[in-house]
């Protein structure tokens, strides 16, 4: 922060408001020290109790029934406080008493989040949180392949670390391994926490099995077996041995050394890079003028070179610049590819779903089918989202490469995460009308069909001298009645299948519409980020070159004493800028000068 403030004073003194804007953005980034750690996992795995044990406070509600209904962020504050946050159309923040937290974030107090909360923020004076660590207790995802799981997946790019919580009752499931594999591609730090080791004597065997599963899947995440109960008791009794046995010492060390330390390293590196880029541009005009002052005969050639550089810088801002074409064409191609990929995945799900519905009575399998369908859709959404994020990063690198052909470039930190609210707009699969023929209806339909058959055969047999009611007519009535019932059952089964397929297609259409919009919004956001970032770099570069041209043109002076005095001033100013660069490099050992 002191380095950025020093650089800000320099940009103000040298009248470079464009560079001041860049440093103010850097300062705002540093003023937000939050390092978000998402606590995710299936229902009832001990996520809330884990957060309580980490901070030694009964903040997150814990219950035998489903507990957490709203994401709860626990962060540092001088005094305990709770703030409820609504995003979207009703964007607002409301403070409530700490004792009332469970009334808003638990299933008991706010079932299904009917109050529409986005999150709750809990402030506590805890040393673990003092350096900016924020623990986010998320609702149980109800299957990591569910719609809730997809919503959790969409928030991963905005997190600094993810802890997947799974209790010691069983080894990792396939959805948990798939979640970890995907999270590794979206978040810089991922680890697994095995909870409730105090309840399951075989927790060591389960942990070894989980490590084997991770190795087989090529996942390098660390595992931490812990007991929240032992941790809370150890803190209460101040028992160091019990705290060591709880396993929390290793987890806290991981959060401090791997999560907080890496975030600090990233802040140092990006700040050093920004200040070095600013210092380089501040010194550009001075170096040009100093060169002209030292050797007036070369001033003309220097101005010519700078004019060429000014033309290249101006071309970077033009819409016909190569990087602009790469960005615009790339986003259009990427949008089409992402939409096609999602439609293709959903069409495959639709075809498989129709086969399942054709093979059975929808009334018998609908609950299992709906769960399967939502899981398949959520998996497709997650895979599509991950691919979109990876393609966006690739596009950013391509744009930077083309921009760097005329001027060095630094990539911005892309935010490809979607809000969980967007996924919440996709409703559950609607249950179609699956009425079956009751016993009374069967009797009525059978009697109606049997009456016609009995009447027809009875009339025919009267010509042979039989009575209207005879064994042949009665038998025919029974056969016709049974046939009518079977035909009605077949007709209703066909209707149930048709209505079930229609409900499935309606759900897939809604997913296609909503997720397609989310993807387009995300890609437009990436396009704006890259466009604004590189346009800003082009403007800064052009301003620096313009200043250098003017300084070089004014450098030639007939008075030798004035020229020597100006040389001394320029050398002194460049020495100050050099010291600023040295301080920037000192933030990150091995840092080198970067023109951005």
C-alpha positions in Angstrom: 0.0 0.0 0.0 2.9 2.4 0.8 4.5 1.6 -2.5 1.2 2.3 -4.4 0.7 5.6 -2.5 4.3 6.6 -3.5 3.6 5.7 -7.1 0.3 7.7 -6.9 2.2 10.8 -5.8 4.6 10.4 -8.7 1.8 10.1 -11.3 0.2 13.2 -9.8 3.4 15.2 -9.8 4.1 14.2 -13.4 0.5 14.9 -14.5 -0.4 11.4 -15.8 -4.0 11.0 -14.7 -4.3 7.8 -16.9 -1.6 6.1 -14.9 -3.2 7.4 -11.7 -6.4 5.6 -12.6 -4.6 2.3 -13.0 -2.9 2.7 -9.6 -6.2 3.6 -7.9 -7.6 0.4 -9.2 -4.6 -1.4 -7.8 -5.2 0.3 -4.4 -8.9 -0.7 -4.4 -7.9 -4.3 -5.0 -5.5 -4.2 -2.1 -8.0 -2.6 0.2 -10.2 -5.7 -0.2 -8.0 -8.3 1.5 -10.7 -11.0 1.6 -9.5 -14.5 0.8 -12.6 -16.6 0.2 -12.6 -20.2 1.2 -15.7 -22.2 0.1 -16.8 -25.0 2.4 -18.8 -27.4 0.1 -20.1 -30.9 0.2 -23.2 -33.1 0.4 -25.9 -32.8 3.0 -25.0 -33.6 6.6 -21.3 -34.0 6.2 -20.3 -31.6 9.0 -19.7 -28.4 7.0 -21.3 -26.0 9.5 -19.7 -27.7 12.5 -16.3 -27.5 10.7 -16.6 -23.7 10.4 -17.7 -23.4 14.0 -14.7 -25.5 15.1 -12.2 -23.5 13.0 -13.3 -20.2 14.6 -14.3 -21.6 18.0 -17.8 -20.1 17.9 -21.3 -21.6 17.4 -22.0 -19.4 14.4 -23.4 -21.7 11.7 -26.5 -23.6 12.8 -26.1 -27.3 13.3 -29.0 -29.7 13.4 -29.9 -33.4 12.9 -32.1 -32.2 10.1 -31.1 -30.1 7.1 -29.4 -27.1 8.6 -27.9 -24.5 6.2 -30.3 -22.9 3.7 -28.3 -19.8 2.8 -24.6 -19.3 2.2 -23.0 -17.9 5.4 -19.7 -16.0 5.1 -17.7 -15.7 8.3 -15.2 -12.8 8.3 -13.2 -10.7 10.7 -14.8 -7.8 12.6 -13.9 -5.9 15.7 -17.3 -6.8 17.3 -19.7 -9.7 16.5 -22.2 -8.6 13.9 -24.6 -10.2 11.3 -25.6 -8.7 8.0 -28.2 -10.2 5.7 -27.6 -9.5 2.0 -30.1 -9.5 -0.9 -28.8 -9.2 -4.4 -30.7 -8.9 -7.7 -33.7 -6.7 -8.0 -34.1 -6.2 -4.2 -30.4 -5.4 -3.6 -30.1 -4.4 0.0 -28.3 -5.1 3.3 -29.8 -5.4 6.8 -28.2 -5.9 10.2 -29.8 -8.3 12.6 -28.8 -9.6 16.1 -26.3 -12.4 16.2 -28.8 -14.5 18.1 -31.3 -14.3 15.3 -28.9 -15.7 12.6 -30.5 -19.2 12.6 -33.9 -17.7 11.8 -32.6 -16.6 8.4 -29.9 -19.1 7.3 -31.3 -22.4 8.6 -33.9 -24.7 7.1 -35.9 -24.5 10.3 -36.1 -20.7 10.3 -36.0 -20.1 6.5 -37.1 -23.3 4.7 -35.9 -23.4 1.1 -34.7 -19.8 1.5 -38.2 -18.5 1.0 -37.0 -15.0 2.1 -34.8 -14.9 -1.0 -31.5 -14.1 0.8 -28.3 -14.2 -1.3 -26.0 -14.7 1.7 -25.4 -13.8 5.4 -22.2 -12.2 6.6 -21.0 -12.9 10.1 -18.3 -10.7 11.6 -16.2 -12.1 14.5 -13.0 -11.0 16.2 -10.9 -14.0 15.5 -7.1 -14.2 14.8 -7.6 -16.7 12.1 -9.8 -14.3 10.2 -7.7 -11.2 10.9 -5.6 -11.5 7.7 -8.6 -11.5 5.5 -9.6 -15.1 5.6 -13.4 -15.5 4.8 -15.0 -18.9 5.4 -18.2 -19.5 3.4 -20.5 -22.2 4.7 -22.6 -23.3 1.7 -25.9 -25.2 1.8 -25.7 -29.0 1.2 -25.8 -29.5 -2.5 -28.0 -32.5 -2.4 -25.8 -34.4 -4.8 -22.8 -32.8 -6.4 -24.4 -33.5 -9.7 -27.6 -31.6 -8.8 -28.7 -28.1 -9.8 -27.4 -26.9 -6.4 -24.1 -28.5 -7.2 -24.0 -26.8 -10.5 -24.7 -23.4 -8.8 -21.8 -24.1 -6.4 -19.6 -25.0 -9.3 -20.3 -21.7 -10.9 -19.0 -19.8 -7.9 -15.6 -21.6 -7.9 -13.7 -19.1 -10.1 -14.5 -16.4 -7.6 -13.0 -18.4 -4.7 -9.4 -18.4 -3.5 -9.7 -22.0 -2.1 -12.2 -24.8 -1.8 -12.6 -27.4 1.0 -14.7 -30.4 0.0 -16.2 -31.9 3.2 -17.0 -35.6 3.4 -17.5 -37.5 6.6 -15.6 -40.7 7.5 -18.6 -43.0 7.2 -17.7 -44.0 3.6 -15.0 -43.4 0.9 -15.3 -40.8 -1.8 -18.2 -41.2 -4.2 -17.9 -40.8 -7.9 -19.7 -37.3 -7.9 -17.3 -36.1 -5.2 -14.3 -37.2 -7.2 -15.7 -35.5 -10.3 -16.3 -32.4 -8.3 -12.7 -32.3 -7.0 -11.4 -32.9 -10.5 -13.5 -30.0 -11.9 -12.7 -27.7 -8.9 -8.9 -28.2 -9.5 -9.4 -26.6 -13.0 -11.4 -23.6 -11.7 -9.8 -22.7 -8.3 -6.1 -22.3 -7.3 -6.4 -24.2 -4.0 -8.5 -27.3 -3.4 -8.4 -29.7 -0.5 -10.5 -32.4 1.1 -11.6 -32.6 4.7 -12.7 -35.9 6.3 -14.9 -35.1 9.2 -16.4 -37.0 12.2 -13.3 -39.1 12.8 -14.5 -39.3 16.5 -17.6 -41.2 15.3 -16.1 -43.7 12.9 -13.2 -45.9 14.2 -12.3 -46.9 10.6 -11.6 -43.3 9.6 -7.9 -44.1 8.9 -8.8 -46.8 6.4 -11.4 -44.5 4.8 -8.7 -41.8 4.5 -6.3 -44.2 2.9 -8.9 -45.3 0.4 -9.7 -41.7 -0.4 -6.1 -41.0 -1.1 -5.9 -44.0 -3.4 -9.0 -42.7 -5.3 -7.4 -39.3 -5.6 -4.2 -40.8 -6.9 -6.0 -43.0 -9.4 -8.0 -39.9 -10.7 -4.8 -37.8 -10.9 -6.1 -35.3 -8.3 -3.4 -33.7 -6.2 -5.6 -32.3 -3.5 -4.5 -32.7 0.2 -6.7 -34.5 2.7 -7.2 -33.5 6.3 -9.0 -35.9 8.7 -10.5 -33.9 11.5 -12.9 -34.1 14.5 -14.9 -30.9 15.1 -16.1 -32.2 18.5 -12.6 -32.9 19.7 -11.5 -29.4 18.5 -14.2 -27.6 20.3 -13.5 -29.6 23.5 -9.8 -28.9 23.2 -10.3 -25.2 22.9 -12.7 -25.2 25.8 -10.3 -27.2 28.0 -7.1 -25.6 26.6 -5.8 -29.1 25.9 -3.0 -29.0 23.3 -2.8 -32.8 23.0 -6.5 -33.0 22.3 -6.3 -30.2 19.8 -3.5 -32.1 18.0 -5.6 -35.3 18.0 -8.5 -33.4 16.4 -6.4 -32.8 13.3 -7.2 -29.1 13.1 -3.6 -28.0 13.5 -2.7 -29.3 10.0 -5.8 -27.7 8.5 -5.2 -24.3 10.0 -1.6 -24.5 8.9 -2.8 -25.2 5.3 -5.1 -22.2 5.4 -2.3 -19.9 6.6 0.6 -21.2 4.5 -1.2 -22.3 1.3 -4.2 -20.1 1.0 -3.4 -16.8 2.8 0.3 -16.9 1.9 -0.5 -17.5 -1.8 -3.0 -14.7 -1.9 -0.4 -12.4 -0.4 2.1 -13.5 -3.0 -0.4 -12.9 -5.8 -1.1 -9.4 -4.4 2.7 -8.6 -4.2 3.3 -9.9 -7.7 0.4 -8.0 -9.3 1.2 -4.8 -7.4 4.9 -5.0 -8.3 3.9 -5.5 -12.0 1.6 -2.5 -11.9 4.1 -0.2 -10.3 6.9 -1.3 -12.6 4.7 -0.6 -15.6 3.8 2.8 -14.4 7.4 3.7 -13.5 8.5 2.6 -17.0 6.0 4.9 -18.7 6.8 7.8 -16.3 10.5 7.5 -17.2 9.9 7.1 -21.0 9.5 10.8 -21.8 12.4 11.7 -19.4 14.7 9.2 -21.1 13.8 10.5 -24.5 14.4 14.2 -23.5 17.7 13.3 -21.7 19.0 11.5 -24.8 18.2 14.6 -26.9 19.7 17.0 -24.3 22.9 15.0 -24.1 23.3 14.8 -27.9 21.3 17.5 -29.7 22.5 16.3 -33.1 20.6 13.1 -32.6 17.3 14.8 -31.6 15.9 14.7 -35.1 16.4 11.0 -35.5 15.0 10.3 -32.0 11.9 12.3 -32.8 11.4 10.4 -36.0 11.7 7.1 -34.1 9.2 8.3 -31.5 6.8 9.4 -34.2 6.8 5.9 -35.6 6.2 4.5 -32.1 3.3 7.0 -31.7 1.7 5.7 -34.9 1.9 2.1 -33.7 0.4 3.2 -30.3 -2.4 5.0 -32.1 -3.1 2.0 -34.3 -3.6 -0.2 -31.2 -6.6 1.9 -30.3 -8.1 1.6 -33.7 -10.9 -0.9 -34.2 -9.0 -2.3 -37.1 -6.2 -3.4 -34.8 -5.4 -7.1 -35.0 -6.1 -7.6 -31.3 -9.5 -6.0 -31.7 -10.3 -8.4 -34.6 -9.1 -11.4 -32.6 -11.2 -10.4 -29.6 -14.4 -9.7 -31.6 -14.1 -12.8 -33.8 -13.0 -15.0 -30.9 -16.0 -14.0 -28.7 -18.4 -14.7 -31.6 -16.9 -18.0 -32.3 -16.7 -18.9 -28.7 -20.4 -18.0 -28.1 -21.5 -20.2 -31.0 -19.3 -23.1 -29.8 -20.5 -22.9 -26.2 -24.2 -22.7 -27.3 -23.7 -25.7 -29.6 -22.0 -27.7 -27.0 -24.8 -27.1 -24.5 -27.5 -27.9 -27.0 -25.6 -31.1 -28.1 -25.3 -32.2 -24.5 -29.0 -31.6 -23.7 -30.1 -33.3 -26.9 -28.2 -36.4 -25.9 -29.8 -36.3 -22.5 -33.2 -35.9 -24.1 -32.7 -38.9 -26.4 -31.6 -41.1 -23.5 -34.5 -39.8 -21.4 -37.0 -40.8 -24.1 -35.5 -44.3 -24.2 -35.9 -44.6 -20.4 -39.5 -43.4 -20.5 -40.3 -45.7 -23.4 -39.0 -48.7 -21.5 -41.2 -48.3 -18.4 -44.3 -46.7 -17.0 -43.5 -43.1 -16.1 -45.9 -43.3 -13.1 -43.6 -46.0 -11.6 -40.2 -44.4 -12.3 -40.9 -40.7 -12.3 -39.2 -39.8 -9.0 -36.1 -41.6 -10.0 -36.3 -40.3 -13.5 -36.6 -36.7 -12.4 -33.6 -37.1 -10.1 -31.6 -38.7 -12.9 -32.6 -35.9 -15.3 -31.7 -33.1 -13.0 -28.4 -34.7 -12.3 -27.6 -35.2 -15.9 -28.6 -31.6 -16.7 -26.5 -30.3 -13.8 -23.5 -32.3 -15.0 -23.9 -30.9 -18.6 -24.2 -27.4 -17.2 -21.0 -27.8 -15.2 -19.0 -29.4 -18.0 -20.2 -26.6 -20.4 -19.3 -23.9 -17.9 -15.8 -25.3 -17.2 -15.1 -25.6 -21.0 -16.3 -22.0 -21.5 -14.0 -20.7 -18.8 -11.0 -22.5 -20.2 -11.8 -21.3 -23.7 -12.1 -17.7 -22.4 -8.7 -17.9 -20.8 -7.3 -19.2 -24.1 -8.9 -16.3 -26.0 -7.4 -13.8 -23.5 -4.0 -15.2 -24.2 -4.5 -15.0 -27.9 -5.6 -11.3 -27.6 -2.6 -10.5 -25.4 -0.2 -12.1 -27.9 -1.5 -10.1 -30.8 -1.5 -6.9 -28.7 2.1 -7.6 -27.6 3.1 -7.6 -31.3 3.0 -3.8 -31.0 3.3 -3.2 -27.2 4.0 -5.5 -24.3 0.8 -6.6 -22.5 -0.2 -8.0 -19.1 -3.3 -10.2 -18.9 -6.1 -9.0 -16.6 -7.5 -11.4 -13.9 -10.6 -12.7 -15.7 -13.7 -13.3 -13.7 -15.6 -16.1 -15.5 -17.8 -17.1 -12.5 -21.6 -16.8 -12.7 -23.8 -15.9 -9.9 -25.7 -18.7 -8.2 -28.9 -16.7 -8.7 -28.8 -17.4 -12.4 -28.9 -21.1 -11.9 -31.6 -20.8 -9.3 -33.9 -19.5 -12.1 -34.1 -23.0 -13.6 -37.1 -24.6 -11.9 -37.4 -28.2 -11.0 -38.9 -30.7 -13.4 -42.7 -30.5 -13.3 -44.5 -33.7 -12.5 -46.9 -34.4 -15.4 -50.4 -35.9 -15.0 -49.9 -39.6 -14.4 -53.5 -40.7 -13.6 -54.1 -44.5 -13.6 -57.3 -46.5 -14.1 -58.8 -47.3 -10.7 -60.7 -50.5 -9.9 -64.1 -48.8 -10.3 -63.0 -47.3 -13.6 -61.9 -50.7 -14.8 -65.3 -52.2 -13.9 -67.1 -49.4 -15.7 -64.9 -49.6 -18.9 -65.1 -53.4 -18.9 -68.9 -53.3 -18.5 -69.2 -50.8 -21.3 -67.1 -52.8 -23.7 -68.6 -56.1 -22.6 -72.1 -54.9 -23.1 -71.5 -54.2 -26.8 -69.8 -57.6 -27.3 -72.5 -59.5 -25.5 -75.3 -57.7 -27.4 -73.6 -58.3 -30.7 -73.0 -62.0 -30.2 -76.3 -62.5 -28.4 -78.3 -61.1 -31.4 -76.3 -63.3 -33.7 -77.0 -66.5 -31.7 -80.7 -65.8 -31.5 -80.9 -66.5 -35.2 -79.7 -70.0 -34.3 -82.4 -70.4 -31.7 -80.4 -69.5 -28.6 -81.5 -67.0 -25.9 -80.0 -63.6 -25.8 -78.0 -64.5 -22.7 -76.1 -67.7 -23.4 -72.6 -69.0 -22.7 -71.4 -67.7 -26.1 -72.7 -64.2 -25.6 -71.5 -64.0 -22.0 -68.1 -65.2 -22.9 -67.9 -62.7 -25.8 -68.9 -60.0 -23.3 -66.1 -60.9 -21.0 -63.6 -61.0 -23.8 -64.7 -57.7 -25.2 -64.7 -56.1 -21.8 -61.2 -57.3 -21.0 -60.0 -56.1 -24.4 -61.5 -52.6 -23.8 -59.8 -52.3 -20.4 -56.4 -53.3 -21.9 -56.9 -50.8 -24.7 -57.7 -48.0 -22.3 -54.7 -48.9 -20.1 -52.5 -48.9 -23.2 -54.0 -45.5 -24.3 -53.4 -44.0 -20.8 -49.9 -45.4 -20.7 -49.1 -43.8 -24.1 -50.6 -40.5 -22.8 -48.4 -40.7 -19.6 -45.3 -41.3 -21.7 -46.2 -38.5 -24.1 -46.8 -36.1 -21.2 -43.7 -37.2 -19.4 -41.6 -36.6 -22.5 -43.3 -33.2 -22.9 -42.4 -32.3 -19.3 -38.8 -33.4 -19.9 -38.5 -31.4 -23.2 -40.0 -28.3 -21.4 -37.4 -28.6 -18.7 -34.6 -29.0 -21.2 -35.8 -26.0 -23.2 -35.9 -23.9 -20.0 -32.3 -25.0 -19.2 -31.2 -24.2 -22.7 -32.7 -20.7 -22.5 -31.4 -19.8 -19.1 -27.9 -21.4 -19.3 -27.5 -20.0 -22.8 -28.2 -16.5 -21.5 -25.7 -17.1 -18.6 -23.0 -18.2 -21.1 -23.6 -15.2 -23.3 -23.5 -12.8 -20.3 -20.3 -14.4 -19.1 -18.6 -14.1 -22.5 -19.8 -10.5 -22.9 -18.3 -9.8 -19.5 -15.0 -11.3 -20.6 -15.1 -9.3 -23.9 -15.6 -6.1 -22.0 -12.9 -6.9 -19.5 -10.4 -7.6 -22.3 -11.5 -4.7 -24.4 -11.3 -2.2 -21.6 -8.0 -3.6 -20.3 -6.1 -3.5 -23.6 -7.7 -0.2 -24.7 -6.5 1.4 -21.4 -3.0 0.0 -22.1 -3.1 1.4 -25.6 -4.1 4.9 -24.3 -1.4 4.8 -21.6 1.2 3.8 -24.2 0.1 6.6 -26.6 0.1 9.2 -23.9 3.7 8.2 -22.9 4.9 8.3 -26.5 3.2 11.7 -27.1 4.9 13.1 -24.0 8.2 11.7 -25.1 7.9 13.3 -28.6 7.1 16.7 -27.1 9.9 16.4 -24.6 12.4 15.4 -27.4 11.3 18.3 -29.6 11.8 20.8 -26.8 15.1 19.4 -25.7 17.4 21.3 -28.1 18.4 24.5 -26.4 21.1 27.0 -27.5 22.1 27.8 -23.9 24.6 25.3 -22.7 24.1 26.2 -19.0 20.3 25.7 -19.3 20.9 22.4 -21.1 23.2 21.1 -18.4 20.9 22.1 -15.7 18.0 20.3 -17.4 20.2 17.2 -17.8 20.9 17.3 -14.0 17.2 17.6 -13.3 16.3 14.7 -15.6 18.9 12.5 -14.1 17.6 13.3 -10.6 14.0 12.5 -11.7 15.1 9.3 -13.3 17.0 8.3 -10.2 13.8 8.8 -8.1 11.9 6.6 -10.6 14.6 4.1 -10.5 14.3 3.9 -6.7 10.5 3.4 -7.1 11.3 0.5 -9.5 13.7 -1.0 -7.0 11.0 -0.9 -4.3 8.6 -2.6 -6.7 11.0 -5.3 -7.5 11.7 -5.9 -3.8 8.1 -6.9 -3.4 8.8 -10.0 -5.5 12.3 -11.4 -5.6 13.4 -11.9 -9.2 10.8 -9.5 -10.6 11.8 -7.8 -13.9 10.8 -4.6 -15.6 7.6 -5.0 -17.5 6.1 -2.6 -20.0 2.3 -2.7 -19.9 
